[in-house]
Amino acid sequence: MQEAKEMSELLSDVKRGWGSVAGLPGEVEKLRGATEKLESEVRETRRLVAGRAGASGGPRPAGGVTRDCAEQIAAHFIVHCERSGKLEALAQLGAQRDALTAFAKDKLGLSTRSALSTSDIPLPSTYGCSSTSAASG
């Protein structure tokens, strides 16, 4: 008899709480949609941040430059040494000099031994120092 009474009480508790349980599938679907939207927004934000970091190099310590900037400066230096006849000071072996020259010409887009000036190969604006690029960008 006691068991029947407990079962009856449990059944009435379940019936009273059924309204809140019945809405759970809809709530789960809302949460699933919100989660998918957030995941999409996070992916987009990561893509944008990665794009900005690639373009500006991201924050750098004072005096630091991006890899592209360093390669540009190195290429200009190699070409300058070649034009000055001092390339042997950088590399004693002919193969090393050829590799340096090929790197510089590839990086600067040079195909012949033309005169090098700032008007021929200007420094791109994305290679500015970190304090001015952070202030302007």
C-alpha positions as CSV (number, residue, x, y, z in Angstrom):
1,M,0.0,0.0,0.0
2,Q,2.8,2.4,0.9
3,E,4.5,1.6,-2.4
4,A,1.4,2.4,-4.4
5,K,1.1,5.8,-2.6
6,E,4.8,6.6,-3.3
7,M,4.3,5.6,-7.0
8,S,1.2,7.8,-7.1
9,E,3.2,10.7,-5.7
10,L,6.0,10.2,-8.1
11,L,3.6,10.1,-11.0
12,S,2.0,13.3,-9.9
13,D,5.5,15.0,-9.5
14,V,6.4,13.8,-13.1
15,K,3.1,15.2,-14.4
16,R,3.6,18.6,-12.7
17,G,7.2,18.9,-14.0
18,W,6.5,17.6,-17.5
19,G,5.9,21.1,-18.9
20,S,9.4,22.1,-18.2
21,V,10.8,18.8,-19.5
22,A,8.8,19.0,-22.7
23,G,10.5,22.3,-23.7
24,L,14.0,20.9,-23.4
25,P,14.4,19.7,-27.0
26,G,13.6,23.2,-28.2
27,E,16.0,24.8,-25.8
28,V,18.7,22.3,-26.9
29,E,18.1,23.3,-30.5
30,K,18.4,27.0,-29.6
31,L,21.7,26.3,-27.8
32,R,23.0,24.3,-30.7
33,G,22.2,27.1,-33.1
34,A,23.8,29.7,-30.8
35,T,26.9,27.5,-30.4
36,E,27.3,27.1,-34.2
37,K,26.9,30.8,-34.7
38,L,29.6,31.5,-32.0
39,E,31.9,29.0,-33.6
40,S,31.5,30.6,-36.9
41,E,32.2,34.1,-35.5
42,V,35.3,32.8,-33.7
43,R,36.6,31.2,-36.9
44,E,36.0,34.5,-38.8
45,T,37.7,36.5,-36.0
46,R,40.7,34.2,-36.1
47,R,40.9,34.5,-39.8
48,L,40.8,38.3,-39.6
49,V,43.4,38.4,-36.8
50,A,45.7,36.1,-38.8
51,G,45.3,38.3,-41.9
52,R,46.2,41.4,-39.9
53,A,49.1,39.7,-38.3
54,G,50.4,38.6,-41.7
55,A,50.0,42.0,-43.2
56,S,51.4,44.1,-40.3
57,G,53.5,41.5,-38.6
58,G,51.7,41.9,-35.4
59,P,53.2,43.5,-32.3
60,R,57.0,43.4,-32.2
61,P,59.5,44.4,-29.6
62,A,61.1,47.7,-30.1
63,G,63.6,47.5,-33.0
64,G,62.0,44.3,-34.4
65,V,60.9,43.9,-38.0
66,T,58.9,41.4,-39.9
67,R,60.5,38.5,-41.8
68,D,59.5,40.1,-45.1
69,C,61.1,43.4,-44.1
70,A,64.3,41.7,-43.0
71,E,64.5,39.8,-46.3
72,Q,63.9,43.0,-48.2
73,I,66.7,44.8,-46.4
74,A,69.0,41.8,-46.8
75,A,68.3,41.7,-50.5
76,H,69.0,45.4,-50.9
77,F,72.2,44.9,-49.0
78,I,73.3,42.0,-51.2
79,V,72.6,44.0,-54.3
80,H,74.5,47.0,-53.0
81,C,77.5,44.8,-52.2
82,E,77.3,43.3,-55.7
83,R,77.2,46.7,-57.3
84,S,80.1,47.9,-55.2
85,G,82.2,44.8,-56.0
86,K,82.2,43.8,-52.4
87,L,80.1,40.6,-52.6
88,E,83.2,38.5,-52.0
89,A,83.3,40.0,-48.4
90,L,79.9,38.3,-47.8
91,A,80.7,35.0,-49.3
92,Q,84.0,33.6,-50.5
93,L,82.7,30.7,-52.5
94,G,81.2,31.4,-55.9
95,A,78.2,29.1,-55.2
96,Q,77.4,31.1,-52.1
97,R,77.7,34.4,-54.0
98,D,75.4,33.0,-56.7
99,A,72.9,31.9,-54.1
100,L,72.9,35.3,-52.5
101,T,72.5,37.0,-55.8
102,A,69.7,34.7,-56.8
103,F,67.9,35.3,-53.5
104,A,68.3,39.1,-53.8
105,K,67.1,39.2,-57.4
106,D,64.2,36.9,-56.7
107,K,63.1,38.9,-53.6
108,L,63.5,42.3,-55.4
109,G,62.1,41.0,-58.7
110,L,65.3,42.0,-60.6
111,S,66.3,40.2,-63.7
112,T,69.4,42.2,-64.9
113,R,72.1,44.3,-63.2
114,S,70.3,47.6,-63.2
115,A,71.0,50.5,-61.0
116,L,69.4,50.3,-57.6
117,S,67.8,53.4,-56.2
118,T,64.9,54.2,-53.9
119,S,62.7,55.2,-56.8
120,D,63.3,51.9,-58.5
121,I,62.5,49.8,-55.4
122,P,60.6,51.8,-52.8
123,L,60.2,50.3,-49.3
124,P,56.5,49.2,-48.9
125,S,54.5,51.0,-46.4
126,T,53.7,47.8,-44.5
127,Y,57.4,47.6,-43.5
128,G,57.3,50.7,-41.3
129,C,58.5,50.6,-37.7
130,S,56.2,49.0,-35.1
131,S,55.3,52.2,-33.3
132,T,54.1,54.1,-36.4
133,S,52.2,51.1,-37.8
134,A,50.5,50.5,-34.5
135,A,49.5,54.1,-34.3
136,S,48.2,54.3,-37.8
137,G,46.7,50.8,-38.2
